[in-house]
Amino acid sequence: MSEEIQPSMDYNLDADSELRFEVEDKNAKVYVTLISGFAEMFGTELVKKKKYEFVMGAKVAIFTYHGCVLHLAGKTEVSYISKETPMIQYLNCHAALEQMRVVAEEKDERGPVVMVVGPMDVGKSTLCRILLNYAVRLGRRPLYADTDVGQGSLSIPGTIGTILVERPASIEEGVSQTAPLIYHFGHKTPSGNSVLYKAVISKMAEVTLESMNENKRTKHSGIIINTCGWVKGDGYANLVHTAQAFEVNAIFVLDQERLYNELLRDIPSFVRVVLLPKSGGVVERSKDLRVENRDLRIKEYFYGHKTPLYPFSFEVKFVDLKLYKIGAPPLPDSCMPLGMKAEDNKTKLVAVTPNLGLTHHILAVSFAEFTEEDVIGTNVLGFVCVTHVDMERQSVMILSPQPRPLPNTLLLYSELQFMDSHA
Ligand SMILES: Nc1ncnc2c1ncn2[C@@H]1O[C@H](COP(=O)(O)OP(=O)(O)OP(=O)(O)O)[C@@H](O)[C@H]1O
């Protein structure tokens, strides 16, 4: 078989410009090397002469403040240099946050808590990554809270979480996922259960803010909060709730003037609300691609990304499972017990009797041992996937990152599914 000759080319970038490219081919491998000068990818500096590998799905911008030469080898979908980037504005935002951190240090107060908002595909996650990278490059130790349940970066979809950021994101693998604090939500969009979403956000915010008191460096460094692209109606109400719960002191609004004006109207004036342009390079993702991405995140959870992981498969008897779903089906207020609102039902733990419908579903393994505990407000240990339900044997087969036994048997049902094609 003759090997296809791969294109390879040097790109000369002027100061304040970026090389953008996408990799779409399933088997393509694209390599980038910084030949001379200085360059960074979403805030992480490239090491000179090091070869970085990108595979299918990569949508990349390599930016330079001073000019550089980059070598690009392999089949890309598009590759071009752009001089129109909002990086200087993003850098100014970082500088403003840094000033707030200096003041926080002097007064031993909490540093900036900033929320990044905007519609879908405007580069919210990318801006968070840039701001976090710039902060750690200056020796800061900020927290990153990801409240995007659909396309979050800290764990599998259907969850929200917080992580302490101690080093710049890896060029090839993104934001580090070491030891995040993860909360189960169980739906791929906040609209799946808005009451529960708000309750989980409140709890996560409380714990995250409290954790800042344990470490002075983190306290002064602050928090960067990423949000969902759902900005209308209930989605907007969720954003306002998140801002209140985290007691934010700045909001960066990407691309949408309407959202910016709504926030100016509804958020107290001591919160700085800043409108920022989106980068022309941000790539729109179709609905199908979002579904694919969600699937990929779950696959990576069990099977790893660059470094392969080897999950375990074992049987668990129905009697050994304490399986719950959060949120009972809606009842009219008139049918509710005295003093309860229909809303309370949405955060209620409902026992699930195992059945065939569980097949392929993700289950969150709770840290809580008893239902009397605050299960919704307790973070999770990890996730398993039901690969098979055997009604005759009264058991389920599960895919788990750890060998048997389950570290805890209180499991929470998730609407998200994963077809394990490896099994
Ligand atoms: N300047 C750029 N040039 C090329 N690609 C970029 C650039 N900025 C961001 N991207 C890519 O665009 C894609 C979408 O960006 P990002 O995930 O930050 O958007 P988002 O607003 O957070 O999306 P969502 O609505 O799903 O939360 C990502 O794959 C990212 O790598």
PDBQT file of the ligand as one rigid body, heavy atoms in Angstrom, charges set to zero:
ROOT
HETATM    1  N1  LIG A 501      -9.243  31.262  18.070  1.00  0.00    +0.000 N 
HETATM    2  C1  LIG A 501      -9.623  30.024  17.792  1.00  0.00    +0.000 A 
HETATM    3  N2  LIG A 501      -9.280  29.445  16.617  1.00  0.00    +0.000 NA
HETATM    4  C2  LIG A 501      -9.659  28.187  16.314  1.00  0.00    +0.000 A 
HETATM    5  N3  LIG A 501     -10.425  27.420  17.090  1.00  0.00    +0.000 NA
HETATM    6  C3  LIG A 501     -10.800  27.927  18.273  1.00  0.00    +0.000 A 
HETATM    7  C4  LIG A 501     -10.423  29.258  18.688  1.00  0.00    +0.000 A 
HETATM    8  N4  LIG A 501     -10.969  29.495  19.904  1.00  0.00    +0.000 NA
HETATM    9  C5  LIG A 501     -11.651  28.366  20.234  1.00  0.00    +0.000 A 
HETATM   10  N5  LIG A 501     -11.549  27.429  19.268  1.00  0.00    +0.000 N 
HETATM   11  C6  LIG A 501     -12.180  26.107  19.241  1.00  0.00    +0.000 C 
HETATM   12  O1  LIG A 501     -13.576  26.276  19.073  1.00  0.00    +0.000 OA
HETATM   13  C7  LIG A 501     -14.291  25.238  19.761  1.00  0.00    +0.000 C 
HETATM   14  C8  LIG A 501     -15.390  25.852  20.613  1.00  0.00    +0.000 C 
HETATM   15  O2  LIG A 501     -14.834  26.655  21.640  1.00  0.00    +0.000 OA
HETATM   16  P1  LIG A 501     -15.325  26.574  23.161  1.00  0.00    +0.000 P 
HETATM   17  O3  LIG A 501     -15.467  25.164  23.604  1.00  0.00    +0.000 OA
HETATM   18  O4  LIG A 501     -14.397  27.440  23.955  1.00  0.00    +0.000 OA
HETATM   19  O5  LIG A 501     -16.748  27.264  23.027  1.00  0.00    +0.000 OA
HETATM   20  P2  LIG A 501     -17.901  27.351  24.114  1.00  0.00    +0.000 P 
HETATM   21  O6  LIG A 501     -18.558  28.653  23.972  1.00  0.00    +0.000 OA
HETATM   22  O7  LIG A 501     -17.331  27.027  25.474  1.00  0.00    +0.000 OA
HETATM   23  O8  LIG A 501     -18.837  26.173  23.655  1.00  0.00    +0.000 OA
HETATM   24  P3  LIG A 501     -20.146  25.551  24.419  1.00  0.00    +0.000 P 
HETATM   25  O9  LIG A 501     -21.282  26.391  24.011  1.00  0.00    +0.000 OA
HETATM   26  O10 LIG A 501     -20.230  24.160  23.880  1.00  0.00    +0.000 OA
HETATM   27  O11 LIG A 501     -19.864  25.563  25.895  1.00  0.00    +0.000 OA
HETATM   28  C9  LIG A 501     -13.256  24.483  20.570  1.00  0.00    +0.000 C 
HETATM   29  O12 LIG A 501     -13.004  23.257  19.925  1.00  0.00    +0.000 OA
HETATM   30  C10 LIG A 501     -12.016  25.358  20.558  1.00  0.00    +0.000 C 
HETATM   31  O13 LIG A 501     -10.828  24.579  20.572  1.00  0.00    +0.000 OA
ENDROOT
TORSDOF 0
